[in-house]
Amino acid sequence: MQSDPIEQAALATLFLPFESEDLAWAPRIAFLRARTSESMSRTAGFVCEQSFKPEADALRRAGFDVAPHIAQDARFDLVLVLPPRQREESRALLARAVQMAGKAGRVVAAAANNSGARSVERDLAELAGTVESRSKNKCRVCWTAPIDPSTLDAQRLAEWSALDAPRPILDGRFVSRPGVFAWDRIDPASELLAAELPQKLQGRAADLGGGYGYLSAELLERCPAITSLHVYEAEARALELAQRNLSTHARRVAIEYRWHDVTSGLTDTYDTIVMNPPFHTGSGAENPGLGRRFIVAAADALKPGGRLWLVANRHLPYENVLSANFGTVRIVTQRYGFKIVEAVRGEKR
């Protein structure tokens, strides 16, 4: 997995107060939105929360205890946080961190300056009182004094904790939550792809990068010959939503939900694959290599004659990898800055 320079800078900055000895390591440490760092090897006791599968896999390979979610009632001496860019999700995570620090624990958070570092510092201070901070690498790290639960604003903690809760969107058709891709709307690229899906698509299907389940729902509603569906999603928070949003379709079609990094390849084979692949890193930088790896994974997983239906931004350079991995490739339509591609797997590759 290619490292994002901005995310790496925030990660390095998170450990500054320990390297400068402004803070000391503690016996029990929770790391929310954890990522691997050489600084972590200097101490034991990390319990890592990471809902994004590529990062969770990297943490496991490095030997850390990692789960997509740490129980809310768990308490730690030190809670490290890499808050996300989305403000509601960030506030909810900071509120959880303060609650997990319990009595006399500390919270330490870091973010890039262009990803809301000042807002993170203000929000943490609003929750826990005065904080200290340092700047480096175009990032900022801030940390609390030992938490005194008696001084915390319980109402604000409860309000901010609820900001991340799943909620109905689109007149109740779906449930979603802040931080998930296109969390409160239908992504226009996915909507365009759904409108072009032919009714004749059939057999075993997969949705690669399924998000909260919109494209999967459209596939099942428009294509009655689909007999089973595997929803692949690297973000566990989104996959939980997809399972809720597709529950009514599960009465007719066998659906499996797979927390999986598609770029590592697929083990099953399919007649139909649909996808709106990601092409941005966590900091928002464009990375077309992600989409190209999705295309290769789809080609490897399709049966001969199997069909890929793909939507992408018009400028993304996917044509060469499509031609190299599929027997026939055609542009179905190009509208609103997007292109819809149908690619058919040949007999041999």
C-alpha positions as CSV (number, residue, x, y, z in Angstrom):
1,M,0.0,0.0,0.0
2,Q,1.5,3.3,-1.1
3,S,2.0,5.8,1.8
4,D,0.3,9.2,1.7
5,P,2.9,11.9,2.6
6,I,0.4,14.0,4.4
7,E,-0.9,11.1,6.5
8,Q,2.7,10.0,7.2
9,A,3.5,13.5,8.4
10,A,0.6,13.6,10.8
11,L,1.6,10.2,12.1
12,A,5.2,11.3,12.7
13,T,4.0,14.5,14.4
14,L,1.7,12.4,16.8
15,F,4.8,11.0,18.5
16,L,6.7,14.3,19.0
17,P,5.7,14.8,22.6
18,F,7.1,11.4,23.5
19,E,10.3,11.9,21.6
20,S,10.8,15.3,23.3
21,E,9.8,13.7,26.7
22,D,7.0,16.1,27.3
23,L,4.9,13.0,27.7
24,A,5.8,9.5,28.9
25,W,4.5,6.2,27.7
26,A,1.9,4.4,29.8
27,P,1.0,0.8,30.5
28,R,-2.2,0.6,28.5
29,I,-2.5,2.6,25.3
30,A,-5.4,2.8,22.8
31,F,-4.6,4.1,19.3
32,L,-7.7,5.2,17.4
33,R,-7.4,5.3,13.5
34,A,-4.1,3.6,14.2
35,R,-1.3,3.3,11.6
36,T,2.0,1.6,11.8
37,S,5.0,3.7,13.0
38,E,8.6,2.8,14.1
39,S,7.9,4.9,17.2
40,M,5.3,2.3,18.3
41,S,8.0,-0.4,18.6
42,R,9.6,1.5,21.5
43,T,6.8,0.6,23.9
44,A,4.3,-2.3,24.5
45,G,0.7,-2.2,25.4
46,F,-0.9,-0.8,22.2
47,V,-4.5,-1.8,21.4
48,C,-5.2,-0.4,17.9
49,E,-8.5,0.5,16.4
50,Q,-8.5,0.6,12.6
51,S,-11.6,0.1,10.4
52,F,-9.7,0.5,7.1
53,K,-8.6,-2.9,6.0
54,P,-5.2,-2.1,4.4
55,E,-4.1,-0.2,7.5
56,A,-5.5,-2.9,9.8
57,D,-3.6,-5.6,7.8
58,A,-0.3,-3.6,8.1
59,L,-0.8,-3.3,11.9
60,R,-1.3,-7.0,12.2
61,R,1.8,-7.8,10.1
62,A,3.7,-5.5,12.5
63,G,2.5,-7.6,15.4
64,F,-0.1,-5.2,17.0
65,D,-3.4,-6.1,18.5
66,V,-5.9,-4.5,16.1
67,A,-9.7,-4.5,15.7
68,P,-12.2,-2.4,13.7
69,H,-13.7,-1.2,16.9
70,I,-12.7,-1.0,20.6
71,A,-15.4,-1.5,23.1
72,Q,-16.8,1.9,24.4
73,D,-16.4,0.8,28.0
74,A,-12.7,0.0,27.7
75,R,-10.4,2.3,29.6
76,F,-6.8,3.3,28.9
77,D,-4.0,5.3,30.5
78,L,-3.3,7.0,27.1
79,V,-5.4,7.4,24.0
80,L,-3.7,8.4,20.7
81,V,-5.9,9.7,17.9
82,L,-5.5,10.5,14.2
83,P,-8.8,12.3,13.6
84,P,-10.4,12.1,10.2
85,R,-11.0,15.1,7.9
86,Q,-14.8,15.0,8.3
87,R,-15.7,17.3,11.2
88,E,-18.7,15.4,12.7
89,E,-16.8,12.1,12.5
90,S,-13.7,13.8,14.0
91,R,-15.7,15.2,16.9
92,A,-17.3,11.9,17.6
93,L,-13.9,10.2,17.7
94,L,-12.4,12.8,20.0
95,A,-15.4,12.4,22.4
96,R,-14.8,8.6,22.4
97,A,-11.1,9.2,23.1
98,V,-11.9,11.4,26.1
99,Q,-14.3,8.9,27.5
100,M,-11.9,6.0,27.0
101,A,-9.1,7.9,28.8
102,G,-11.2,7.6,31.9
103,K,-9.8,9.0,35.2
104,A,-6.3,10.5,34.9
105,G,-5.7,9.3,31.4
106,R,-4.5,11.6,28.6
107,V,-5.6,12.1,25.0
108,V,-3.1,12.9,22.3
109,A,-4.2,13.9,18.8
110,A,-2.5,15.0,15.6
111,A,-3.6,16.3,12.2
112,A,-2.1,18.0,9.2
113,N,-2.6,21.8,9.1
114,N,-4.6,21.5,5.8
115,S,-6.7,18.8,7.3
116,G,-8.1,20.7,10.2
117,A,-5.4,20.6,12.8
118,R,-6.5,23.9,14.4
119,S,-10.1,22.6,14.6
120,V,-8.9,19.4,16.2
121,E,-7.0,21.4,18.9
122,R,-10.0,23.6,19.6
123,D,-12.4,20.7,19.7
124,L,-10.2,18.7,22.1
125,A,-9.9,21.7,24.4
126,E,-13.6,22.2,24.3
127,L,-14.1,18.6,25.5
128,A,-11.3,18.3,28.0
129,G,-10.1,21.7,29.0
130,T,-6.7,23.3,28.4
131,V,-4.4,21.4,26.0
132,E,-0.8,21.8,25.0
133,S,0.4,21.6,21.4
134,R,3.5,21.5,19.2
135,S,3.8,22.1,15.4
136,K,6.1,20.3,12.9
137,N,5.9,18.8,9.5
138,K,3.1,21.2,8.6
139,C,1.1,19.4,11.2
140,R,0.0,19.9,14.8
141,V,-0.1,17.6,17.8
142,C,-2.1,18.5,20.9
143,W,-2.6,16.7,24.2
144,T,-4.7,17.0,27.4
145,A,-3.8,17.1,31.0
146,P,-4.8,14.0,32.9
147,I,-8.5,13.7,32.5
148,D,-10.7,14.6,35.5
149,P,-14.2,13.1,34.8
150,S,-15.8,15.5,37.3
151,T,-14.9,18.5,35.2
152,L,-16.1,17.2,31.8
153,D,-19.2,18.5,30.1
154,A,-21.3,15.3,30.0
155,Q,-23.9,16.8,27.7
156,R,-21.4,17.9,25.1
157,L,-19.6,14.5,25.3
158,A,-23.0,12.7,24.6
159,E,-23.9,15.1,21.8
160,W,-20.6,14.8,20.0
161,S,-20.5,11.0,20.5
162,A,-23.8,10.8,18.7
163,L,-22.5,12.8,15.7
164,D,-21.2,9.5,14.2
165,A,-24.4,7.5,14.7
166,P,-26.0,5.9,11.6
167,R,-29.0,7.8,10.4
168,P,-31.6,7.7,7.6
169,I,-30.7,9.5,4.3
170,L,-32.5,10.0,1.0
171,D,-36.0,10.0,2.5
172,G,-35.2,6.8,4.5
173,R,-34.1,4.6,1.6
174,F,-30.7,4.2,3.1
175,V,-28.9,4.5,6.4
176,S,-25.5,6.2,6.5
177,R,-23.1,8.1,8.7
178,P,-20.5,10.9,8.5
179,G,-17.1,10.0,7.0
180,V,-18.3,7.3,4.7
181,F,-17.8,8.1,1.0
182,A,-20.7,10.4,-0.3
183,W,-22.3,9.6,3.1
184,D,-25.3,11.9,2.8
185,R,-26.1,11.7,-0.9
186,I,-26.0,9.5,-4.0
187,D,-22.6,9.8,-5.6
188,P,-23.3,11.1,-9.2
189,A,-20.8,8.7,-10.8
190,S,-22.5,5.7,-9.1
191,E,-25.9,7.1,-10.1
192,L,-24.8,7.3,-13.7
193,L,-23.4,3.8,-13.7
194,A,-26.6,2.4,-12.1
195,A,-28.7,4.0,-14.8
196,E,-26.7,2.3,-17.5
197,L,-26.7,-1.2,-16.0
198,P,-28.3,-3.6,-18.5
199,Q,-31.1,-5.8,-17.2
200,K,-29.4,-8.9,-18.7
201,L,-26.5,-8.9,-16.2
202,Q,-26.7,-12.3,-14.4
203,G,-25.1,-14.9,-12.2
204,R,-22.6,-14.5,-9.4
205,A,-21.9,-10.8,-8.9
206,A,-19.6,-8.6,-6.9
207,D,-19.5,-4.9,-6.0
208,L,-15.9,-3.8,-5.5
209,G,-15.8,-0.9,-3.0
210,G,-19.5,-1.1,-2.2
211,G,-19.7,1.8,0.3
212,Y,-23.0,2.0,2.1
213,G,-24.6,-0.2,-0.5
214,Y,-26.2,2.1,-3.1
215,L,-24.7,0.5,-6.2
216,S,-25.4,-3.0,-4.9
217,A,-29.0,-2.1,-4.3
218,E,-29.4,-0.7,-7.8
219,L,-27.8,-3.8,-9.3
220,L,-30.2,-6.1,-7.5
221,E,-33.2,-4.0,-8.3
222,R,-32.4,-3.6,-12.0
223,C,-31.0,-7.1,-12.8
224,P,-33.3,-9.9,-11.6
225,A,-31.0,-12.6,-13.0
226,I,-28.3,-11.9,-10.4
227,T,-28.2,-15.0,-8.2
228,S,-25.7,-14.0,-5.6
229,L,-23.7,-10.9,-4.5
230,H,-20.5,-10.3,-2.7
231,V,-20.0,-6.8,-1.4
232,Y,-16.4,-5.9,-1.0
233,E,-15.5,-2.9,1.1
234,A,-12.2,-1.9,2.9
235,E,-13.9,0.4,5.3
236,A,-15.7,-1.6,8.0
237,R,-17.9,1.4,9.0
238,A,-19.3,1.5,5.5
239,L,-19.7,-2.3,5.3
240,E,-21.9,-2.3,8.4
241,L,-24.2,0.2,6.7
242,A,-24.3,-1.9,3.5
243,Q,-25.5,-4.9,5.5
244,R,-28.3,-2.9,6.9
245,N,-29.2,-1.3,3.6
246,L,-29.3,-4.5,1.6
247,S,-31.2,-6.6,4.2
248,T,-34.4,-6.6,2.3
249,H,-32.6,-7.9,-0.8
250,A,-31.1,-10.7,1.2
251,R,-34.5,-12.4,1.2
252,R,-34.2,-13.1,-2.5
253,V,-30.4,-13.2,-3.2
254,A,-27.6,-14.7,-1.2
255,I,-25.4,-11.7,-0.1
256,E,-22.0,-11.9,1.6
257,Y,-20.2,-8.8,3.1
258,R,-16.5,-8.9,2.9
259,W,-14.2,-6.6,4.8
260,H,-11.4,-6.8,2.3
261,D,-8.6,-4.8,0.5
262,V,-9.6,-5.3,-3.2
263,T,-6.1,-4.3,-4.3
264,S,-4.7,-7.5,-2.7
265,G,-6.8,-9.6,-5.2
266,L,-10.0,-11.7,-4.9
267,T,-10.3,-15.5,-4.3
268,D,-13.8,-16.1,-5.8
269,T,-14.9,-16.0,-9.5
270,Y,-17.8,-14.0,-10.9
271,D,-20.0,-13.5,-13.9
272,T,-20.6,-9.8,-13.2
273,I,-18.6,-7.1,-11.4
274,V,-19.6,-3.5,-10.9
275,M,-17.5,-0.8,-9.3
276,N,-16.9,2.8,-8.8
277,P,-13.2,2.4,-7.7
278,P,-11.5,4.9,-5.4
279,F,-8.8,7.1,-6.8
280,H,-7.9,9.3,-3.8
281,T,-5.8,8.7,-0.7
282,G,-7.0,9.5,2.8
283,S,-5.7,13.0,2.6
284,G,-7.5,13.6,-0.7
285,A,-4.5,13.4,-3.0
286,E,-5.3,11.7,-6.4
287,N,-3.9,8.2,-6.9
288,P,-5.1,6.6,-10.1
289,G,-3.1,3.5,-9.2
290,L,-5.8,2.5,-6.8
291,G,-8.4,2.2,-9.7
292,R,-5.9,0.4,-11.9
293,R,-5.4,-2.3,-9.2
294,F,-9.2,-2.6,-8.8
295,I,-9.4,-3.3,-12.6
296,V,-6.7,-6.0,-12.5
297,A,-8.4,-7.6,-9.5
298,A,-11.7,-7.6,-11.4
299,A,-10.2,-9.1,-14.5
300,D,-8.5,-11.9,-12.5
301,A,-11.9,-12.7,-10.7
302,L,-14.2,-12.7,-13.7
303,K,-15.0,-16.0,-15.6
304,P,-14.3,-16.1,-19.3
305,G,-17.1,-14.0,-20.8
306,G,-17.7,-12.3,-17.5
307,R,-18.5,-8.6,-17.6
308,L,-17.1,-5.6,-15.7
309,W,-19.2,-2.4,-15.5
310,L,-17.1,0.5,-14.3
311,V,-17.5,4.2,-13.8
312,A,-14.6,6.6,-13.5
313,N,-13.8,10.3,-13.9
314,R,-13.2,10.9,-17.6
315,H,-9.6,12.0,-17.2
316,L,-8.4,8.9,-15.3
317,P,-5.9,6.9,-17.4
318,Y,-7.5,3.4,-17.2
319,E,-7.6,2.5,-20.9
320,N,-4.3,0.7,-21.1
321,V,-4.9,-1.5,-18.1
322,L,-8.4,-2.3,-19.4
323,S,-7.1,-3.2,-22.8
324,A,-4.3,-5.4,-21.3
325,N,-6.6,-7.4,-19.1
326,F,-9.9,-7.8,-21.1
327,G,-10.9,-9.2,-24.4
328,T,-13.2,-6.4,-25.4
329,V,-13.6,-2.9,-23.9
330,R,-16.2,-0.3,-24.9
331,I,-17.1,3.2,-23.7
332,V,-20.8,3.0,-23.0
333,T,-21.2,6.7,-22.4
334,Q,-19.4,9.8,-21.4
335,R,-21.4,12.4,-19.5
336,Y,-21.0,14.9,-16.7
337,G,-17.3,14.4,-16.5
338,F,-17.6,10.6,-16.1
339,K,-17.2,7.6,-18.4
340,I,-19.0,4.3,-18.2
341,V,-17.0,1.3,-19.4
342,E,-18.1,-2.3,-20.1
343,A,-15.2,-4.7,-20.3
344,V,-15.6,-8.4,-21.1
345,R,-13.1,-11.0,-20.0
346,G,-11.6,-13.0,-22.8
347,E,-11.0,-16.8,-22.9
348,K,-7.3,-16.3,-22.2
349,R,-5.1,-13.6,-20.6
